[in-house]
Amino acid sequence: MMQGIVQGRPAVSIAMAKNKQFIPISIAVMTVSDSRTEATDKSGQLLCDRLQNAGHTLAEKAIVPDDIYQIRAVISRWIATETVQAIITTGGTGVTGRDGTPEAIQPLLDKELEGFGEIFRMLSYQEIKTSTIQSRALAGVANCTYIFCLPGSSGACRTGWDRLIQDQLDARHAPCNLVDLMPRLGES
């Protein structure tokens, strides 16, 4: 194996990444909105396009009203389906009275990935400065399914996918990624 450092990363990790194969996974996309339709859902469509362009499969796409119980019902159905390996939601992560995506999702999570929201807000700060404090982006695992909750703007979805989710859902990403952990998510 190669030793040393290449561009700040251990050379071994880079070599391992080059030998790994891409593993496509099945991802469902939910847009949480009272007003968007398929014709006006730019954020949901952006996520669908990006995940498919990366080589993943779109399992299903849904637009669900800003209602905790309707959101939870669809997410529950998806996490109970073995063919859905990851879910990305867009919308409902703000602070208004109708924003309830985190409240809908958190009770379903077996484990929360706190670092996701922290890093998302750090990256978002570079783009929108202090307005990022209004985002309650989160991620976690429910019934061996990854769930990522992003704000509703297409800019936030672009940041979330391009700078966080895409790498973590790529088995070639080194030094580690979420796809490598999928076979172990159901361990007890």
Residue frames as qw, qx, qy, qz and C-alpha x, y, z in Angstrom:
[[0.000, 0.888, 0.461, 0.000, 0.00, 0.00, 0.00],
 [0.334, 0.626, -0.044, 0.703, 1.07, 3.56, -0.63],
 [0.487, -0.552, -0.417, 0.534, 2.27, 5.58, 2.34],
 [0.256, -0.020, 0.048, 0.965, 2.43, 9.31, 2.94],
 [0.192, 0.657, 0.451, -0.573, 0.10, 12.24, 2.44],
 [0.249, 0.285, 0.574, 0.726, -1.46, 13.40, -0.83],
 [0.164, -0.493, -0.242, -0.820, -3.19, 16.81, -0.74],
 [0.338, -0.376, 0.423, -0.752, -3.69, 16.57, 3.03],
 [0.906, -0.110, 0.062, -0.405, -5.19, 13.05, 2.93],
 [0.575, -0.380, 0.716, 0.106, -3.49, 9.75, 3.66],
 [0.305, 0.410, -0.674, -0.534, -2.35, 8.18, 0.37],
 [0.089, 0.064, 0.992, -0.055, -3.77, 4.81, 1.47],
 [0.360, 0.517, 0.574, -0.523, -7.32, 6.22, 1.60],
 [0.402, 0.622, -0.244, -0.626, -7.01, 7.73, -1.86],
 [0.149, 0.288, -0.899, -0.296, -5.69, 4.46, -3.26],
 [0.200, 0.253, 0.916, -0.238, -8.56, 2.53, -1.68],
 [0.403, 0.595, 0.286, -0.634, -11.05, 5.00, -3.09],
 [0.318, 0.519, -0.544, -0.577, -9.69, 4.52, -6.60],
 [0.098, 0.098, -0.981, -0.134, -10.24, 0.76, -6.36],
 [0.302, 0.335, 0.738, -0.501, -13.82, 1.02, -5.11],
 [0.043, 0.340, 0.729, 0.592, -16.83, 0.79, -7.40],
 [0.346, -0.113, 0.064, -0.929, -19.83, 3.10, -7.41],
 [0.023, -0.298, -0.946, 0.123, -22.86, 1.48, -5.77],
 [0.272, -0.326, -0.283, -0.860, -26.16, 2.99, -6.90],
 [0.018, 0.257, 0.824, -0.504, -28.80, 3.25, -4.20],
 [0.098, -0.601, -0.669, -0.426, -32.52, 3.90, -4.32],
 [0.141, -0.164, -0.343, 0.914, -33.51, 7.37, -3.06],
 [0.007, -0.743, -0.654, -0.140, -36.96, 8.88, -2.45],
 [0.178, 0.115, -0.052, 0.976, -37.49, 12.65, -2.61],
 [0.122, -0.732, -0.664, 0.094, -40.18, 14.55, -0.72],
 [0.094, 0.345, 0.020, 0.934, -41.04, 18.21, -1.19],
 [0.190, -0.568, -0.689, 0.408, -42.85, 19.62, 1.83],
 [0.006, -0.038, 0.132, 0.991, -45.01, 22.52, 0.69],
 [0.326, 0.539, 0.631, -0.452, -48.55, 23.85, 0.76],
 [0.366, 0.765, 0.013, -0.529, -48.11, 25.67, -2.53],
 [0.017, 0.500, -0.728, -0.469, -45.72, 23.83, -4.85],
 [0.887, 0.306, 0.181, -0.293, -46.87, 21.60, -7.67],
 [0.831, 0.028, 0.392, 0.393, -44.89, 19.31, -9.97],
 [0.481, 0.744, 0.198, 0.420, -44.66, 22.24, -12.39],
 [0.046, -0.912, 0.158, -0.377, -43.27, 24.66, -9.77],
 [0.826, -0.540, 0.148, 0.071, -41.20, 22.30, -7.61],
 [0.463, 0.775, -0.403, 0.151, -37.70, 23.44, -8.57],
 [0.288, -0.626, 0.674, -0.268, -36.05, 22.14, -5.39],
 [0.826, -0.038, 0.532, -0.181, -37.48, 18.64, -5.59],
 [0.813, 0.581, 0.025, 0.008, -36.67, 18.44, -9.28],
 [0.175, 0.814, -0.530, 0.159, -33.11, 19.65, -8.64],
 [0.511, -0.433, 0.713, -0.207, -32.60, 16.82, -6.13],
 [0.880, 0.253, 0.382, -0.129, -34.12, 14.24, -8.49],
 [0.630, 0.750, -0.191, 0.055, -31.91, 15.39, -11.35],
 [0.013, -0.760, 0.621, -0.193, -28.76, 15.44, -9.23],
 [0.656, -0.291, 0.673, -0.180, -29.23, 12.02, -7.67],
 [0.872, 0.388, 0.294, -0.042, -30.00, 10.44, -11.04],
 [0.467, 0.824, -0.305, 0.102, -27.07, 12.22, -12.71],
 [0.263, -0.656, 0.684, -0.184, -24.86, 10.79, -9.97],
 [0.388, 0.205, -0.882, -0.174, -26.03, 7.28, -10.94],
 [0.217, 0.080, 0.817, -0.529, -28.59, 6.61, -8.21],
 [0.131, -0.397, -0.814, -0.402, -32.20, 5.49, -8.74],
 [0.335, -0.177, 0.164, -0.911, -35.19, 7.68, -7.94],
 [0.012, 0.190, 0.964, -0.185, -37.45, 5.39, -5.90],
 [0.029, -0.751, -0.651, -0.107, -40.34, 7.84, -5.66],
 [0.137, 0.134, -0.085, 0.978, -41.06, 11.56, -5.56],
 [0.198, -0.688, -0.698, -0.012, -43.87, 13.15, -3.57],
 [0.015, -0.391, 0.104, -0.914, -45.15, 16.62, -2.74],
 [0.426, -0.489, -0.738, 0.187, -46.69, 16.63, 0.74],
 [0.172, -0.853, -0.142, -0.471, -48.42, 19.53, 2.53],
 [0.136, 0.435, -0.571, 0.683, -46.81, 21.17, 5.57],
 [0.775, -0.406, 0.005, -0.485, -48.58, 18.79, 7.94],
 [0.237, -0.541, 0.785, -0.186, -46.61, 16.75, 10.46],
 [0.712, 0.015, 0.655, -0.253, -48.86, 13.71, 10.19],
 [0.789, 0.595, 0.047, -0.145, -48.97, 13.64, 6.38],
 [0.255, 0.755, -0.600, 0.061, -45.18, 14.01, 6.24],
 [0.393, -0.394, 0.793, -0.245, -44.73, 11.26, 8.83],
 [0.840, 0.228, 0.403, -0.283, -47.15, 8.93, 7.01],
 [0.725, 0.657, -0.203, -0.042, -45.23, 9.09, 3.72],
 [0.094, 0.685, -0.693, 0.205, -41.82, 8.86, 5.41],
 [0.621, -0.241, 0.676, -0.315, -43.05, 5.90, 7.49],
 [0.890, 0.379, 0.181, -0.178, -44.19, 4.12, 4.34],
 [0.546, 0.730, -0.404, 0.079, -40.83, 4.74, 2.69],
 [0.104, -0.595, 0.748, -0.274, -38.73, 3.56, 5.65],
 [0.753, -0.057, 0.581, -0.305, -40.87, 0.42, 5.86],
 [0.835, 0.539, -0.011, -0.111, -40.07, -0.33, 2.20],
 [0.777, -0.344, 0.344, 0.399, -36.84, -2.28, 1.76],
 [0.640, 0.479, 0.325, 0.504, -36.30, -0.81, -1.69],
 [0.040, 0.936, -0.023, 0.348, -35.88, 2.77, -0.36],
 [0.776, -0.082, -0.308, 0.545, -32.35, 3.16, 1.03],
 [0.269, -0.198, -0.186, 0.924, -32.30, 6.94, 1.49],
 [0.058, 0.830, 0.547, 0.096, -34.79, 9.79, 1.64],
 [0.280, -0.017, -0.039, 0.959, -34.19, 13.47, 0.99],
 [0.022, 0.814, 0.575, -0.084, -36.79, 16.03, 2.00],
 [0.262, 0.177, 0.075, 0.946, -36.87, 19.67, 0.99],
 [0.296, -0.521, -0.220, -0.770, -38.92, 22.27, 2.80],
 [0.693, -0.595, -0.313, -0.262, -40.51, 22.72, 6.20],
 [0.743, -0.132, -0.372, 0.541, -37.23, 23.19, 8.11],
 [0.108, 0.523, -0.089, 0.841, -37.72, 26.87, 8.94],
 [0.129, -0.110, -0.674, 0.719, -39.26, 28.52, 11.98],
 [0.415, -0.149, -0.151, -0.885, -42.75, 29.53, 10.87],
 [0.636, -0.085, 0.499, -0.582, -45.88, 27.98, 12.33],
 [0.898, 0.311, -0.026, -0.310, -46.31, 25.66, 9.33],
 [0.435, 0.585, -0.680, 0.079, -42.67, 24.43, 9.29],
 [0.769, -0.397, 0.363, -0.346, -42.82, 20.99, 10.87],
 [0.799, 0.378, -0.468, -0.033, -40.50, 18.67, 8.96],
 [0.209, 0.411, -0.774, 0.435, -38.06, 18.18, 11.88],
 [0.518, -0.160, 0.536, -0.647, -40.96, 17.51, 14.26],
 [0.891, 0.210, -0.070, -0.395, -42.37, 14.96, 11.81],
 [0.732, 0.435, -0.516, 0.089, -39.05, 13.19, 11.22],
 [0.003, -0.561, 0.686, -0.463, -37.23, 13.21, 14.58],
 [0.717, -0.231, 0.478, -0.453, -39.60, 10.77, 16.35],
 [0.941, 0.301, -0.049, -0.150, -39.01, 8.26, 13.54],
 [0.415, 0.692, -0.562, 0.182, -35.20, 8.35, 13.80],
 [0.920, -0.271, -0.224, 0.174, -33.27, 5.54, 15.43],
 [0.612, -0.350, 0.018, 0.709, -30.14, 7.69, 15.32],
 [0.229, 0.964, 0.101, -0.088, -29.62, 11.36, 14.48],
 [0.718, 0.184, 0.065, 0.668, -26.54, 12.51, 12.55],
 [0.204, -0.877, -0.216, 0.377, -26.03, 15.80, 14.39],
 [0.417, -0.379, 0.369, 0.739, -23.00, 16.70, 12.28],
 [0.322, 0.470, 0.646, 0.509, -25.15, 16.99, 9.16],
 [0.054, -0.921, -0.376, -0.084, -27.11, 20.00, 10.39],
 [0.446, -0.752, 0.110, 0.472, -24.00, 21.57, 11.87],
 [0.449, -0.162, 0.529, 0.702, -21.98, 21.26, 8.67],
 [0.242, 0.648, 0.609, 0.388, -24.93, 22.24, 6.47],
 [0.145, -0.958, -0.229, 0.094, -25.31, 25.50, 8.43],
 [0.479, -0.577, 0.302, 0.588, -21.55, 26.12, 8.28],
 [0.399, 0.151, 0.626, 0.653, -21.57, 25.72, 4.49],
 [0.072, 0.792, 0.560, 0.233, -24.77, 27.74, 4.19],
 [0.314, -0.835, -0.099, 0.441, -23.23, 30.55, 6.25],
 [0.424, -0.243, 0.450, 0.748, -20.64, 30.98, 3.48],
 [0.142, 0.381, 0.668, 0.623, -23.51, 31.67, 1.07],
 [0.234, -0.721, -0.449, -0.472, -26.27, 33.41, 3.06],
 [0.082, 0.429, -0.467, 0.769, -24.44, 34.55, 6.22],
 [0.174, -0.069, 0.722, -0.666, -26.47, 34.73, 9.43],
 [0.695, 0.050, -0.143, -0.703, -29.74, 33.82, 7.69],
 [0.556, 0.147, -0.816, -0.054, -28.57, 30.21, 8.07],
 [0.099, -0.086, 0.771, -0.624, -29.68, 30.23, 11.74],
 [0.648, 0.118, 0.115, -0.744, -33.24, 29.87, 10.44],
 [0.691, 0.233, -0.624, -0.280, -32.45, 26.41, 9.06],
 [0.672, -0.367, 0.553, -0.329, -33.25, 23.33, 11.08],
 [0.704, 0.402, -0.551, -0.197, -31.68, 20.93, 8.57],
 [0.589, -0.434, 0.641, -0.232, -31.14, 17.48, 10.01],
 [0.655, 0.301, -0.648, -0.246, -30.28, 13.91, 9.10],
 [0.524, -0.358, 0.687, -0.353, -30.47, 10.49, 10.65],
 [0.262, 0.106, -0.928, -0.244, -31.23, 6.82, 10.23],
 [0.655, -0.014, 0.379, -0.654, -34.66, 5.20, 10.58],
 [0.891, 0.144, 0.397, -0.165, -35.18, 1.47, 10.02],
 [0.670, -0.124, 0.515, 0.521, -31.85, 1.20, 8.13],
 [0.400, 0.721, 0.394, 0.406, -32.82, 4.12, 5.85],
 [0.354, -0.170, -0.091, 0.915, -30.89, 7.40, 5.71],
 [0.078, 0.862, 0.491, 0.097, -33.01, 10.55, 5.91],
 [0.365, -0.066, 0.008, 0.929, -31.75, 14.03, 5.02],
 [0.051, 0.847, 0.523, -0.085, -33.97, 17.08, 5.62],
 [0.389, 0.053, 0.162, 0.905, -33.03, 20.20, 3.68],
 [0.175, 0.519, 0.236, -0.803, -34.57, 23.67, 3.49],
 [0.590, 0.583, 0.547, -0.115, -36.95, 24.39, 0.62],
 [0.254, 0.852, -0.218, -0.402, -34.84, 26.73, -1.49],
 [0.901, 0.415, -0.066, 0.110, -33.10, 25.35, -4.55],
 [0.230, 0.761, -0.493, 0.352, -29.87, 26.98, -3.34],
 [0.546, -0.484, 0.585, -0.354, -30.08, 25.06, -0.07],
 [0.953, 0.123, 0.252, -0.115, -30.78, 21.82, -1.95],
 [0.663, 0.664, -0.280, 0.202, -27.82, 22.47, -4.23],
 [0.069, -0.697, 0.597, -0.391, -25.56, 23.07, -1.21],
 [0.749, -0.291, 0.490, -0.338, -26.90, 20.04, 0.64],
 [0.952, 0.271, 0.140, -0.009, -26.53, 17.65, -2.28],
 [0.616, 0.700, -0.257, 0.255, -23.34, 18.98, -3.87],
 [0.108, 0.687, -0.537, 0.478, -21.36, 19.60, -0.70],
 [0.452, -0.355, 0.676, -0.461, -22.61, 16.93, 1.73],
 [0.839, 0.090, 0.398, -0.359, -25.02, 14.25, 0.60],
 [0.762, 0.564, -0.280, -0.152, -23.48, 13.33, -2.77],
 [0.257, 0.568, -0.749, 0.225, -20.12, 12.33, -1.27],
 [0.408, -0.254, 0.742, -0.467, -21.65, 10.47, 1.65],
 [0.831, 0.251, 0.363, -0.339, -23.89, 8.45, -0.69],
 [0.658, 0.631, -0.405, -0.070, -20.92, 7.48, -2.89],
 [0.946, -0.299, 0.070, 0.108, -19.10, 4.28, -1.86],
 [0.735, 0.394, -0.086, 0.545, -15.93, 5.61, -3.51],
 [0.095, -0.875, 0.135, -0.455, -15.68, 8.58, -1.14],
 [0.754, -0.105, -0.453, 0.465, -12.74, 8.29, 1.23],
 [0.066, 0.321, -0.921, 0.211, -11.89, 8.03, 3.98],
 [0.138, 0.262, 0.925, -0.237, -15.44, 6.90, 4.76],
 [0.346, -0.093, -0.348, -0.866, -19.03, 7.21, 3.57],
 [0.610, -0.048, 0.442, -0.656, -22.54, 6.19, 4.57],
 [0.821, 0.264, -0.343, -0.372, -22.93, 3.58, 1.80],
 [0.422, 0.336, -0.811, 0.226, -20.15, 1.45, 3.31],
 [0.192, -0.127, 0.721, -0.653, -22.13, 1.37, 6.57],
 [0.666, -0.012, -0.202, -0.718, -25.43, 0.26, 5.02],
 [0.705, -0.012, -0.703, -0.094, -24.90, -3.49, 5.56],
 [0.382, -0.050, -0.716, 0.582, -24.30, -2.81, 9.28],
 [0.272, -0.324, 0.041, -0.905, -27.23, -0.47, 9.98],
 [0.775, -0.314, -0.281, -0.471, -29.44, -3.31, 11.22],
 [0.514, 0.153, -0.745, 0.396, -26.90, -4.74, 13.66],
 [0.598, -0.691, -0.119, -0.388, -28.10, -5.31, 17.20]]
